[in-house]
Amino acid sequence: MSPMTYAFGIAAALLALVAIIELMRRATLRERHAVWWLVGGILALIVAIFPQTLTWAAQLLGIAVPTNLVFFIAIGLLFLVSLQYGAELTRVEDKIRTLAEQSAFHERRLAELENAERDQRGDDPRDAEG
């Protein structure tokens, strides 16, 4: 591996980790959503600093081309991120549905109370229109 490739790998991994940490610091990315991104960034940094670990892990797993292991790990991490976001989306949809139902119930109850109050005063709703 050339020194330029080696330096580029380390710089890219560090840049990814800094970006993830900065997004968490600005509260743009929550910690629970950043877990798999951090795992990927740390793995990338380890492989960038110690490239022989990739070759060793590929041989250990019986993978002929170490780059294929990188693709497999990347796809696995993206799958886990997608799965996590799907679960979060399901929770949010349930909360939104519950809130919409509660809002409709409160609107209906408020309309009933307004009608009851109007009936007690003897107001005719048509008087307000005309």
Residue pairs with C-beta under 8 A, 6 or more apart in sequence:
1 51
6 48
6 51
9 44
9 47
9 48
9 51
10 45
10 48
10 49
12 44
12 48
13 41
13 44
13 45
13 47
13 48
14 45
16 37
16 40
16 41
16 44
17 38
17 41
17 42
17 45
20 29
20 34
20 37
20 38
20 41
23 29
23 34
24 30
24 31
24 34
29 37
32 84
33 84
33 85
33 88
35 84
36 77
36 80
36 81
36 84
37 81
39 77
40 73
40 74
40 77
43 73
46 53
47 53
47 54
47 70
54 66
54 69
54 70
55 66
57 66
57 69
58 64
58 65
58 66
58 68
58 69
61 69
63 69
63 72
118 125
